Amino acid sequence: MMMTCRWLAAVALLVMVSACDDDSSTPDVLQPDAPVADGGPDGPAPDGPARDGPLAVDAPAKPTGWYPVTGVAPTGTFHTATLLDDGRVLVTGGDVEDPAPRTLKQAWIYDPASSTFAGAGEMGIARVFHTATLLPDGKVLVVGGENENDDALASTEIFDPGKPAASAWSAGPALPGPRTRHVAVRLDSGEVLIAGGVDLVAYPFVVLDSLAIYSPQSGSFKLPAAALQQKRYRHAACLLTSGKVLLAGGYDSDYLDSLEIYDPGSGTGTLLTVKLSYARIVPTLTRLKSGQVLIVGGSAYQVQNDELYDPATNTVKPLSHPGGPPAFHQAVLLNDGRVLVVGGQEANPSGGISHMTKSLAYDPAGGGAWVPLPDLNVGRVFHTATLLKNGTVLAVGGQFGKSKTFVNTAELFYP
């Protein structure tokens, strides 16, 4: 299916109808798509050796700013990026146009030791809008999403970073049903909560209120007796310090302003009486070191502020955002407690497309304030941003500009 069709289909879904961070060349000239290291996006990945032991945690001192990563990075949108236990980053799937639109089954590994990308084999199925979650044993669980035909998937896959790329991927247990545009949250127990989403196989589209929990001990999914109190997809979720899960926003028959708490202990969900000041899809939720949750941006009819949710008092406080809150951005909790907000586009669809190079940080100290930071080298939307173990942040892929050019570069932020 043509990429433009997928884009229009995504917009149509919005008209018709993230994970949470915690403690744990010239860049503006885009190059044509090219192989990544020795194995390109069209060919098999190199069968490289597995890495033993964690990487160093101290990044070289550099002035605050964004620095290009040498060489070509994975090209795509709506992919995933997962920090591995050894400090490397696994990037999986997504959509790309090179020049023919397609959904990817390729995976890549970013190695901070060499600051380069290399192939990490292929998933069994091309996926976009899927989730990828680090398991307690260091493997990565990839769940659902949709394939090149825009069909929601019930299949899962497991990546083992201890194996060579050619044999690192294996099939995981099937979900109880197809699911895409859902959220996945690793619980304190090590289990993975899969919540909400949409089944695109059926027509009209079925928005889900169902939950599934992956147990690493049994290697299978179990179904809680309870469901979400609100059907939702394109929402965001965050693990609270209590071990409960906060879910925010999303879409059902309209944009949602609701907040919900899922309690793994009781297996039940509670719809909160407090609401977001603006309904929105795809905000980012970041748990601060205080336990409060910063809710940034999102897309809807008119989103004019961010929010700060305090689970201790069960209150939501609106926060202004310099220049207006973004949509399809990324937010990362830095080691110093600030929240880095990276790229995105204007939250108000009627305001046109503006893929931003802007980055800034929310500093909760002293009552909270936004601090401007150096711009990205390339404007990005639908990208990923990952805090590395050395304290830097890796931004990968996305699109840029009115032509929606796919970005095949990556860059590092030094705080």
C-alpha positions as CSV (number, residue, x, y, z in Angstrom):
1,M,0.0,0.0,0.0
2,M,1.3,3.4,-0.9
3,M,2.9,5.4,1.9
4,T,0.7,8.4,1.0
5,C,-2.3,6.1,1.4
6,R,-1.1,5.1,4.9
7,W,-0.6,8.7,5.8
8,L,-4.1,9.6,4.6
9,A,-5.5,6.5,6.3
10,A,-3.9,7.6,9.6
11,V,-5.5,11.1,9.1
12,A,-8.8,9.5,8.3
13,L,-8.6,7.4,11.5
14,L,-8.2,10.6,13.5
15,V,-11.1,12.3,11.8
16,M,-13.3,9.1,12.0
17,V,-12.8,8.3,15.2
18,S,4.1,6.1,24.4
19,A,5.9,4.7,27.2
20,C,7.0,6.5,30.3
21,D,10.6,7.5,31.1
22,D,11.8,7.3,34.7
23,D,15.1,6.9,36.6
24,S,16.2,3.8,35.3
25,S,28.3,15.7,6.6
26,T,26.0,18.7,7.0
27,P,23.0,17.4,9.0
28,D,20.5,19.6,7.2
29,V,21.2,18.0,3.8
30,L,19.5,14.6,3.6
31,Q,21.4,11.9,1.8
32,P,19.7,9.2,-0.3
33,D,18.9,5.9,1.4
34,A,22.0,3.8,1.7
35,P,23.0,0.6,3.5
36,V,23.5,0.7,7.2
37,A,27.0,-0.6,8.1
38,D,27.4,-3.9,6.2
39,G,23.8,-4.9,5.9
40,G,21.4,-2.4,4.4
41,P,17.6,-2.1,4.9
42,D,17.0,-4.2,1.8
43,G,19.4,-7.1,2.6
44,P,20.3,-9.5,5.3
45,A,22.0,-8.1,8.4
46,P,25.6,-9.1,9.2
47,D,25.9,-12.1,11.5
48,G,27.9,-10.1,14.0
49,P,29.1,-11.2,17.5
50,A,27.0,-10.5,20.6
51,R,28.3,-8.0,23.1
52,D,29.4,-9.1,26.5
53,G,29.0,-6.8,29.5
54,P,27.7,-3.2,29.8
55,L,29.1,-0.2,28.1
56,A,30.9,2.7,30.0
57,V,28.5,5.1,31.6
58,D,30.4,8.3,31.2
59,A,30.0,10.4,28.0
60,P,32.8,12.6,26.9
61,A,32.3,16.2,27.9
62,K,30.9,18.4,25.1
63,P,29.1,21.7,25.1
64,T,25.3,21.3,25.4
65,G,23.8,20.6,22.0
66,W,23.0,18.1,19.3
67,Y,25.8,16.3,17.4
68,P,25.3,14.3,14.2
69,V,26.0,10.5,14.3
70,T,28.5,9.6,11.6
71,G,27.1,7.6,8.7
72,V,23.6,6.6,7.7
73,A,21.0,5.7,10.3
74,P,17.8,3.6,10.0
75,T,15.2,5.5,7.9
76,G,11.6,5.3,8.9
77,T,8.7,6.6,10.9
78,F,6.6,5.0,13.7
79,H,9.5,2.6,14.5
80,T,10.6,1.6,18.0
81,A,13.8,2.2,19.9
82,T,14.6,0.1,23.0
83,L,17.6,0.5,25.3
84,L,19.2,-2.9,25.9
85,D,20.9,-3.9,29.2
86,D,24.3,-3.6,27.6
87,G,23.8,0.0,26.6
88,R,23.1,-0.5,22.9
89,V,19.8,0.5,21.3
90,L,17.5,-1.8,19.3
91,V,15.6,-0.1,16.5
92,T,12.8,-2.1,14.8
93,G,10.4,-1.7,11.9
94,G,8.5,1.4,10.8
95,D,7.4,2.9,7.5
96,V,9.7,4.2,4.8
97,E,9.7,5.4,1.2
98,D,12.8,4.4,-0.8
99,P,11.4,5.3,-3.4
100,A,8.5,2.8,-3.1
101,P,6.5,3.0,0.1
102,R,6.9,0.0,2.3
103,T,6.7,-1.3,5.9
104,L,9.9,-2.7,7.3
105,K,10.8,-5.9,9.0
106,Q,14.4,-4.9,9.5
107,A,16.1,-4.2,12.8
108,W,19.2,-2.3,13.7
109,I,21.5,-1.9,16.6
110,Y,23.2,1.4,17.7
111,D,26.4,0.8,19.5
112,P,27.5,3.9,21.6
113,A,31.1,2.5,21.8
114,S,31.5,3.1,18.1
115,S,28.6,5.5,17.5
116,T,27.4,3.5,14.5
117,F,24.5,1.4,13.4
118,A,24.6,-2.2,12.2
119,G,22.0,-4.7,11.1
120,A,20.3,-6.8,13.8
121,G,18.5,-9.3,11.6
122,E,14.8,-9.2,10.5
123,M,11.5,-9.7,12.3
124,G,9.3,-12.4,10.9
125,I,6.7,-9.8,9.8
126,A,7.0,-6.2,8.7
127,R,5.6,-4.0,11.4
128,V,4.6,-0.4,12.2
129,F,2.7,1.1,15.2
130,H,4.0,-1.9,17.2
131,T,5.6,-1.8,20.7
132,A,8.9,-3.2,21.9
133,T,9.6,-3.7,25.6
134,L,12.7,-4.8,27.4
135,L,12.2,-8.0,29.5
136,P,13.9,-8.7,32.8
137,D,16.2,-11.3,31.1
138,G,17.4,-8.7,28.6
139,K,15.4,-9.9,25.7
140,V,12.9,-7.6,23.9
141,L,9.2,-8.4,23.3
142,V,7.7,-6.9,20.1
143,V,3.9,-6.9,20.1
144,G,1.3,-6.4,17.4
145,G,1.2,-3.4,15.2
146,E,0.2,-3.5,11.5
147,N,1.7,-4.9,8.4
148,E,2.2,-3.5,4.9
149,N,-1.5,-4.1,4.1
150,D,-2.6,-2.0,7.2
151,D,-3.9,-5.1,8.9
152,A,-3.6,-5.3,12.7
153,L,-1.4,-8.1,13.9
154,A,-1.9,-10.6,16.7
155,S,1.6,-12.0,16.4
156,T,4.6,-11.2,18.7
157,E,8.3,-11.7,18.4
158,I,11.3,-11.9,20.7
159,F,14.8,-10.5,20.1
160,D,17.7,-12.0,21.9
161,P,20.7,-9.6,22.0
162,G,22.9,-12.5,23.2
163,K,22.7,-14.2,19.8
164,P,24.1,-13.3,16.4
165,A,21.9,-11.2,14.2
166,A,21.0,-14.0,11.9
167,S,19.4,-16.1,14.7
168,A,18.4,-13.3,17.2
169,W,14.7,-13.3,16.3
170,S,12.1,-15.9,17.3
171,A,8.3,-16.1,17.3
172,G,6.6,-15.2,20.5
173,P,3.1,-16.2,21.8
174,A,0.1,-14.9,19.9
175,L,-2.0,-12.1,21.4
176,P,-5.7,-13.1,22.0
177,G,-6.6,-10.9,19.0
178,P,-5.2,-8.4,16.5
179,R,-4.0,-5.1,18.1
180,T,-2.2,-2.0,16.9
181,R,-1.6,1.6,18.2
182,H,-1.8,0.2,21.7
183,V,0.6,0.8,24.7
184,A,2.9,-1.5,26.4
185,V,4.2,-1.0,30.0
186,R,6.6,-3.2,31.9
187,L,5.3,-3.6,35.4
188,D,7.3,-3.9,38.6
189,S,6.7,-7.7,38.5
190,G,8.5,-7.8,35.2
191,E,5.3,-8.7,33.3
192,V,4.3,-6.5,30.4
193,L,0.9,-4.8,30.3
194,I,-0.7,-4.4,26.8
195,A,-3.6,-2.0,26.9
196,G,-6.1,-0.7,24.5
197,G,-5.4,-0.2,20.8
198,V,-7.5,-0.8,17.7
199,D,-8.3,-3.8,15.5
200,L,-8.1,-2.7,11.9
201,V,-8.9,-6.2,10.5
202,A,-12.6,-5.7,11.3
203,Y,-14.6,-2.9,9.6
204,P,-15.7,-0.6,11.0
205,F,-12.6,-0.4,13.1
206,V,-12.9,-1.9,16.6
207,V,-11.4,0.3,19.4
208,L,-10.3,-1.9,22.2
209,D,-10.8,-1.8,26.0
210,S,-9.2,-5.2,26.5
211,L,-6.0,-5.9,28.4
212,A,-3.3,-8.6,28.0
213,I,-0.4,-9.3,30.3
214,Y,2.7,-11.1,29.1
215,S,4.4,-13.3,31.7
216,P,8.1,-13.8,31.1
217,Q,8.0,-16.8,33.5
218,S,5.5,-18.7,31.4
219,G,6.3,-17.1,28.1
220,S,2.5,-16.6,27.5
221,F,-0.2,-14.0,27.7
222,K,-2.9,-14.0,30.4
223,L,-6.2,-12.0,30.2
224,P,-7.3,-10.0,33.2
225,A,-10.9,-10.4,34.0
226,A,-11.4,-6.6,34.0
227,A,-11.1,-4.3,31.0
228,L,-10.3,-0.6,30.7
229,Q,-13.1,1.7,31.7
230,Q,-12.6,3.6,28.5
231,K,-11.9,2.2,25.0
232,R,-8.9,4.0,23.6
233,Y,-6.1,4.0,21.1
234,R,-3.2,6.4,20.2
235,H,-3.1,7.1,24.0
236,A,-0.1,7.2,26.3
237,A,0.7,5.3,29.5
238,C,3.2,5.6,32.4
239,L,4.2,3.4,35.3
240,L,3.7,5.3,38.6
241,T,5.9,4.9,41.7
242,S,3.1,3.0,43.3
243,G,3.4,0.3,40.6
244,K,0.0,1.3,39.1
245,V,-0.3,2.5,35.5
246,L,-1.6,5.9,34.4
247,L,-3.3,6.0,30.9
248,A,-4.1,9.3,29.3
249,G,-6.0,10.6,26.3
250,G,-6.4,8.7,23.0
251,Y,-9.3,8.3,20.7
252,D,-12.6,6.4,20.6
253,S,-15.5,8.1,18.9
254,D,-13.8,11.4,19.6
255,Y,-10.6,12.7,21.1
256,L,-10.4,11.8,24.8
257,D,-9.6,14.0,27.8
258,S,-10.0,11.1,30.3
259,L,-7.4,9.7,32.7
260,E,-7.5,6.1,34.0
261,I,-5.5,4.1,36.6
262,Y,-4.9,0.4,36.1
263,D,-3.9,-1.5,39.3
264,P,-2.0,-4.7,38.6
265,G,-2.6,-5.8,42.2
266,S,-6.3,-5.9,41.9
267,G,-6.4,-6.3,38.1
268,T,-8.9,-3.4,37.8
269,G,-9.1,0.0,36.1
270,T,-10.5,3.2,37.6
271,L,-11.6,6.2,35.5
272,L,-10.5,9.3,37.4
273,T,-12.8,12.1,38.1
274,V,-10.1,14.6,37.1
275,K,-9.6,15.2,33.4
276,L,-7.1,16.7,31.0
277,S,-7.9,20.4,30.2
278,Y,-7.7,19.5,26.5
279,A,-8.6,16.2,24.9
280,R,-5.6,14.8,22.9
281,I,-4.0,11.8,21.2
282,V,-0.3,10.8,21.4
283,P,0.8,13.0,24.3
284,T,4.0,12.0,26.0
285,L,3.9,11.0,29.7
286,T,7.1,11.3,31.7
287,R,7.4,10.4,35.4
288,L,9.4,12.9,37.3
289,K,11.7,12.0,40.1
290,S,9.0,13.5,42.5
291,G,6.5,10.9,41.3
292,Q,4.5,13.5,39.4
293,V,3.8,12.9,35.7
294,L,4.5,15.5,33.0
295,I,2.0,15.3,30.1
296,V,3.3,17.1,27.1
297,G,1.4,18.1,23.9
298,G,-0.5,15.8,21.7
299,S,-2.7,16.2,18.7
300,A,-6.4,17.2,18.6
301,Y,-8.6,20.1,17.5
302,Q,-6.9,22.6,19.7
303,V,-4.3,21.7,22.4
304,Q,-3.0,24.8,24.1
305,N,-1.1,23.5,27.2
306,D,0.7,20.7,28.9
307,E,-0.4,19.1,32.1
308,L,1.2,18.0,35.4
309,Y,-0.6,15.1,37.1
310,D,0.1,14.5,40.8
311,P,-0.9,11.0,42.0
312,A,-0.5,11.9,45.6
313,T,-3.3,14.5,45.4
314,N,-5.0,13.1,42.3
315,T,-4.9,16.6,40.6
316,V,-4.1,17.9,37.2
317,K,-2.4,21.2,36.8
318,P,-2.3,22.9,33.4
319,L,1.2,24.2,32.2
320,S,2.0,26.6,29.5
321,H,4.3,25.5,26.7
322,P,6.6,28.0,25.0
323,G,5.4,28.5,21.4
324,G,2.5,26.1,21.9
325,P,2.7,22.3,22.7
326,P,4.0,19.9,20.0
327,A,2.5,16.7,18.6
328,F,4.3,13.5,17.5
329,H,7.3,14.6,19.5
330,Q,9.4,12.7,22.0
331,A,10.1,13.3,25.7
332,V,13.0,11.9,27.7
333,L,13.8,12.1,31.4
334,L,17.4,13.2,31.8
335,N,19.7,12.1,34.6
336,D,19.5,15.5,36.2
337,G,15.7,15.3,36.5
338,R,14.8,17.6,33.6
339,V,12.6,16.4,30.8
340,L,14.0,16.9,27.3
341,V,11.3,17.5,24.7
342,V,12.5,16.7,21.1
343,G,11.0,17.9,17.8
344,G,7.4,17.2,16.7
345,Q,4.9,19.3,14.8
346,E,2.2,21.9,15.6
347,A,-0.4,20.3,17.8
348,N,-3.3,22.1,16.1
349,P,-3.9,20.4,12.7
350,S,-5.4,23.6,11.3
351,G,-2.1,25.3,11.9
352,G,-0.4,23.4,9.1
353,I,2.6,21.2,9.1
354,S,5.7,22.4,10.9
355,H,8.3,19.7,11.6
356,M,10.3,21.4,14.4
357,T,14.0,21.5,15.0
358,K,13.2,22.8,18.5
359,S,14.2,21.1,21.7
360,L,13.7,22.4,25.2
361,A,13.7,21.0,28.7
362,Y,11.2,21.2,31.6
363,D,13.0,21.8,34.8
364,P,10.8,20.8,37.8
365,A,13.1,22.6,40.3
366,G,11.8,25.8,41.8
367,G,8.2,25.3,40.9
368,G,8.9,24.3,37.3
369,A,10.1,26.2,34.2
370,W,10.9,25.6,30.6
371,V,14.5,26.0,29.5
372,P,15.3,26.6,25.8
373,L,18.0,24.3,24.3
374,P,20.0,24.2,21.1
375,D,18.0,23.1,18.0
376,L,18.2,19.7,16.4
377,N,20.3,19.6,13.3
378,V,17.3,18.2,11.4
379,G,13.6,18.8,12.1
380,R,11.9,15.5,13.1
381,V,8.4,14.1,13.6
382,F,7.4,10.5,14.1
383,H,11.0,9.8,15.3
384,T,12.3,8.2,18.5
385,A,14.5,9.5,21.3
386,T,16.3,7.3,23.8
387,L,18.3,8.1,26.9
388,L,21.6,6.2,26.8
389,K,23.4,4.9,29.8
390,N,26.1,7.5,29.4
391,G,23.5,10.3,29.8
392,T,23.2,11.4,26.2
393,V,20.0,11.1,24.1
394,L,19.8,9.4,20.7
395,A,17.3,10.7,18.2
396,V,16.6,8.4,15.2
397,G,14.7,8.8,11.9
398,G,11.4,10.5,11.4
399,Q,10.2,12.9,8.7
400,F,11.1,16.5,7.9
401,G,9.4,19.3,6.0
402,K,6.3,19.8,4.0
403,S,7.5,17.1,1.5
404,K,7.6,14.7,4.4
405,T,11.2,13.7,3.6
406,F,12.3,10.6,5.4
407,V,15.3,11.3,7.6
408,N,18.1,8.8,7.4
409,T,20.3,10.4,10.0
410,A,20.6,10.2,13.8
411,E,22.0,12.7,16.3
412,L,23.1,12.7,19.9
413,F,22.1,15.3,22.6
414,Y,24.8,16.2,25.2
415,P,23.1,17.8,28.2
